[in-house]
């Protein structure tokens, strides 16, 4: 079974990270982990100060993130199209 040992996982990561390199892949993974840890700390602090997040608040936040993602994708697509027109 793949992923069952550290060696298998490392082989998978090396294959995925081949183009940019293992060091860059690991750095990105560590940065992502650090950011998630900081976000969890922030959420904990906010909940201590203001109480737990309700399901409605969570759903509203997810909707807002999805709207932002859609806007970023729209701008990225428009930017690519405009860049092609300028060439």
N, C-alpha and C positions, 0 to 999 in steps of 0.2 A: 504494500500500500504506500503510495507516494505521500510525502509529508509526515511519515510516521517517525522519522528520525531526523536529527539535526543535519546530518549529511545530505539527506534527500531535500530538505528545505533549502539548504545552502546551494545545492545544485540547481533547484528551481529558480532561486533568486539570481544566481549567476547568469542563467539563460535569459531571464527577463531583463536583467540590467546590462547585458553585454554591450549595447551601443553606448550607453552613458557611463558605464563602469560601476563596479561594486561599491566603491567608496561614495560616489554621488548618491547611489541608491540608499545606502545605509544612512548617510547624512540626512536625506529627505525623510526617511522613516523615523529617525530620532527626532527631527524637528516636528513631524506630525504628532508623535507621541508626547513630546513636551507641550505642544499647543493644546492637545486634548486634556492633559493633566491640568494645565492652567485654566482651561475652560471649566473643568469639573470643580476646581477650587472656587472659581467665580460663582458658579451655580450654587455651590454649598453656602457661600457667603450671602448671596441674594436670598436664598431660602431661609437662612437664619434671621436675616433682617426683615423679610417681608412674608414669610410663610411659603409653603409649597406651591409649585406652579399647578394651576388647574388644567384639566384636559382642554378646555376652551382656549386658554392662553397658549398651551403647547400647539394646538391645531392652528391658531392664528399665526404663530411664529413660523411653523412649517409652511403655511401658505405664503407668507412674506418672503421666505427664502426661495421658494419655488418661483415666485414672481421675479425676484432679483436674478435668479439663474436664467430665466427666460429672457429677461432684458439684456443680460450680458451676452447671451448667445445671439440675440438679434443684432446687437451692436457689433459683435465679432463677424457675423455673416455680412453685414452692411459694410464693415471696414474692408473685408476681403474683396467684396464686389467693387468698392471704390478704388482700392489699390490696383485691381485689374484694369479698371477704366483709365487710370492715370498712366499705365505703362504703355 
